[in-house]
Amino acid sequence: MKFAYLAFDRSGKQATGSIEANAANDARESLRMKGLFVTEIREDADGGAALEYAAPHAPKPRLWGRGRRLGHLAAFTRQLHVLIASGTPLVQSLGALERQAKEESWRLVIADVRARVEEGSALSQAMAAYPQYFDDVCRSLVSAGEGSGRLDAMLERLAKLVRAQLHVRSSIMGAMIYPIVLTCISLGVLVILLTFVLPRFADLFANLGTPLPPTTKFVMQISALLRGYWWAMILGVGGAFFGLRGWIGTPKGKRMFDSVVIKAPVLGKMVGSFATARMSRLLGIQVEAKVPLLDALRLTRMAVSNVLYRELIVAAEEAATQGQSVSSAFAESKLISPTITEALRSGEQTGQVAPLLISIADFLDEENDVVIRSLTSIIEPIILIVLGILVGFVALSMFLPLFDLTAATGGGGGGGG
């Protein structure tokens, strides 16, 4: 009797085919003796069946935002560290995390990772099937932990790294929520005034028969433009947004955009501080995990989004290849503070590069939190003042002709007496 099978070898490579055996259990045992882990087997009467791997990862993952993926990854690494540190086998630990996962798509990802590990793949290899969830830095740290036999310690470092990234992102998003909501509400009030309220006053102004103030004429023209060409404005804003997004997606546009952001008066310093903190933390944790320096620099370069900082890391890679120190490459750039460069040079001399880089990242993150809170406290009243002036200007322009008419009527009545 012939059986079609789907299996994996010890390296995690997929194998399919057919085998002669008296029963399915005999076929499974024969394949196991050959070093294959069978995941599916069934009778192949006509000899033409072909099994394909249809593990839980078959459904396409949901398009999450980066913040949500970081949240899942932070919980995954922290819980997996606790389970493995307590002596729970890796497959059972992954099974426990699979059962705890509430999001269906994320549960399918963990289920497939567990299945691949159960079939003989290393955890880092199983993670490679989902680069949108487990990036190169994550897989590199896990691989280093597997190679050293200290997977629990490496998962702890990875959990701290992901939590730090999540904290920075949450701080920025939390600080921007109130200004964004305030701006949207105020702009909504302005649009309602210009498109619904002001047209009702337009008929009244036409019946007055008196010349309108320049501010009222200006606001009425804006109102007519909004009501008559709202579709063109939406298309224009949408076209500008997607056009700018497409231009930034090009290498030339991305570099120009990053250069403008870095050179901006206040924003540039803050963006540079965040980029330096992220780069220092990624590089420090990888060096601490005994990842080779060139590999750590390459992975850090891939994880950094700003083009200018990528070029800086390329210069550091070239310096390291030539036997020079990383601090020498950083010292030639204006992106890195001289204080940080000197501290890094000192760490290279004492052999304490990794702890120093992590300390620098912690220090910069604390500074960035203070800067974000300070900027938020400044931005909120500025937004209130600007939008209050705009709303007040529109409201005053609406009622100014009525004030003039009242004044004129009162003046005419007094003269008649």
ZINORDA-V403979 format. One record per pair of residues at least 24 apart in sequence whose C-alpha atoms are under 8 Angstrom apart, sorted by the first residue. I is the first residue (numbers start at 1). J is the second residue. D is the distance in whole Angstrom. If there is no record, write none. Layout:
i:I j:J d:D
i:I j:J d:D
This chain:
i:1 j:43 d:8
i:1 j:44 d:8
i:1 j:45 d:8
i:2 j:43 d:6
i:2 j:44 d:5
i:2 j:45 d:7
i:2 j:47 d:7
i:3 j:27 d:7
i:3 j:41 d:7
i:3 j:42 d:5
i:3 j:43 d:4
i:3 j:44 d:5
i:3 j:45 d:8
i:4 j:41 d:6
i:4 j:42 d:6
i:4 j:43 d:6
i:4 j:44 d:5
i:4 j:49 d:7
i:4 j:50 d:7
i:4 j:51 d:7
i:5 j:38 d:7
i:5 j:39 d:8
i:5 j:40 d:6
i:5 j:41 d:4
i:5 j:42 d:7
i:5 j:51 d:7
i:6 j:38 d:6
i:6 j:39 d:6
i:6 j:40 d:5
i:6 j:41 d:6
i:6 j:51 d:6
i:6 j:52 d:7
i:6 j:53 d:7
i:7 j:36 d:6
i:7 j:37 d:5
i:7 j:38 d:4
i:7 j:39 d:5
i:7 j:40 d:7
i:8 j:36 d:6
i:8 j:37 d:5
i:8 j:38 d:7
i:8 j:39 d:8
i:8 j:119 d:6
i:8 j:120 d:7
i:9 j:35 d:6
i:9 j:36 d:5
i:9 j:37 d:6
i:9 j:119 d:8
i:9 j:120 d:7
i:10 j:35 d:7
i:10 j:36 d:7
i:10 j:37 d:8
i:10 j:119 d:7
i:10 j:120 d:5
i:10 j:121 d:7
i:11 j:120 d:6
i:11 j:121 d:6
i:11 j:122 d:8
i:12 j:116 d:7
i:12 j:119 d:7
i:12 j:120 d:6
i:12 j:121 d:5
i:12 j:122 d:8
i:16 j:50 d:7
i:16 j:51 d:7
i:16 j:52 d:8
i:17 j:50 d:7
i:17 j:51 d:8
i:18 j:44 d:8
i:18 j:47 d:8
i:37 j:119 d:6
i:37 j:120 d:8
i:38 j:119 d:8
i:39 j:119 d:8
i:55 j:112 d:6
i:55 j:115 d:8
i:56 j:108 d:5
i:56 j:109 d:7
i:56 j:111 d:6
i:56 j:112 d:5
i:57 j:108 d:6
i:57 j:109 d:6
i:57 j:111 d:8
i:57 j:112 d:6
i:59 j:105 d:8
i:60 j:105 d:8
i:61 j:105 d:6
i:61 j:106 d:8
i:61 j:109 d:8
i:62 j:105 d:6
i:67 j:166 d:7
i:67 j:169 d:7
i:67 j:170 d:8
i:69 j:133 d:6
i:70 j:162 d:7
i:70 j:163 d:8
i:70 j:165 d:8
i:70 j:166 d:6
i:71 j:166 d:7
i:72 j:106 d:8
i:73 j:133 d:7
i:73 j:134 d:8
i:73 j:159 d:8
i:73 j:162 d:7
i:74 j:159 d:6
i:74 j:162 d:5
i:74 j:163 d:6
i:75 j:159 d:8
i:77 j:155 d:6
i:77 j:156 d:7
i:77 j:158 d:7
i:77 j:159 d:5
i:78 j:155 d:7
i:78 j:156 d:7
i:78 j:159 d:5
i:80 j:152 d:8
i:80 j:155 d:7
i:81 j:151 d:8
i:81 j:152 d:5
i:81 j:153 d:7
i:81 j:155 d:5
i:81 j:156 d:6
i:82 j:152 d:8
i:84 j:151 d:8
i:84 j:152 d:6
i:85 j:152 d:5
i:91 j:117 d:7
i:91 j:118 d:6
i:122 j:146 d:8
i:136 j:299 d:7
i:137 j:282 d:8
i:137 j:299 d:6
i:137 j:300 d:7
i:137 j:303 d:8
i:140 j:291 d:8
i:141 j:286 d:7
i:141 j:289 d:7
i:141 j:291 d:8
i:144 j:289 d:7
i:144 j:290 d:7
i:144 j:291 d:7
i:145 j:289 d:8
i:154 j:289 d:7
i:157 j:285 d:7
i:161 j:281 d:7
i:161 j:282 d:8
i:161 j:285 d:8
i:165 j:278 d:8
i:168 j:365 d:7
i:168 j:369 d:8
i:171 j:369 d:7
i:171 j:372 d:8
i:172 j:372 d:7
i:175 j:372 d:7
i:175 j:373 d:7
i:175 j:376 d:6
i:176 j:376 d:7
i:178 j:380 d:8
i:179 j:376 d:8
i:179 j:379 d:7
i:179 j:380 d:6
i:179 j:383 d:7
i:182 j:383 d:8
i:182 j:384 d:8
i:183 j:383 d:7
i:183 j:387 d:8
i:186 j:387 d:6
i:186 j:391 d:8
i:187 j:387 d:8
i:189 j:391 d:8
i:190 j:390 d:8
i:190 j:391 d:6
i:190 j:394 d:8
i:193 j:394 d:8
i:194 j:219 d:8
i:194 j:220 d:8
i:194 j:222 d:8
i:194 j:223 d:5
i:194 j:226 d:8
i:194 j:394 d:8
i:195 j:223 d:6
i:195 j:224 d:8
i:195 j:226 d:7
i:195 j:227 d:6
i:198 j:223 d:7
i:198 j:398 d:7
i:199 j:223 d:8
i:201 j:398 d:7
i:205 j:401 d:7
i:212 j:401 d:6
i:213 j:397 d:8
i:213 j:400 d:8
i:213 j:401 d:7
i:215 j:397 d:6
i:216 j:397 d:5
i:216 j:398 d:6
i:216 j:400 d:8
i:216 j:401 d:8
i:219 j:394 d:7
i:219 j:397 d:7
i:254 j:307 d:7
i:255 j:307 d:6
i:255 j:308 d:7
i:258 j:306 d:6
i:258 j:307 d:7
i:258 j:308 d:7
i:259 j:308 d:7
i:270 j:368 d:7
i:270 j:371 d:8
i:272 j:335 d:7
i:273 j:364 d:7
i:273 j:368 d:7
i:274 j:364 d:7
i:274 j:365 d:7
i:274 j:368 d:7
i:275 j:304 d:7
i:275 j:306 d:8
i:275 j:309 d:8
i:276 j:336 d:7
i:276 j:361 d:8
i:276 j:364 d:8
i:277 j:360 d:7
i:277 j:361 d:4
i:277 j:362 d:7
i:277 j:364 d:6
i:277 j:365 d:7
i:278 j:304 d:8
i:278 j:361 d:7
i:279 j:304 d:7
i:280 j:357 d:5
i:280 j:358 d:6
i:280 j:360 d:7
i:280 j:361 d:6
i:281 j:357 d:6
i:281 j:358 d:5
i:281 j:360 d:8
i:281 j:361 d:5
i:283 j:354 d:8
i:283 j:357 d:7
i:284 j:353 d:7
i:284 j:354 d:4
i:284 j:355 d:7
i:284 j:356 d:8
i:284 j:357 d:5
i:284 j:358 d:5
i:285 j:354 d:7
i:285 j:358 d:7
i:286 j:354 d:8
i:287 j:353 d:8
i:287 j:354 d:6
i:288 j:354 d:5
i:288 j:355 d:7
i:293 j:320 d:8
i:294 j:320 d:7
i:294 j:321 d:8
i:309 j:335 d:8
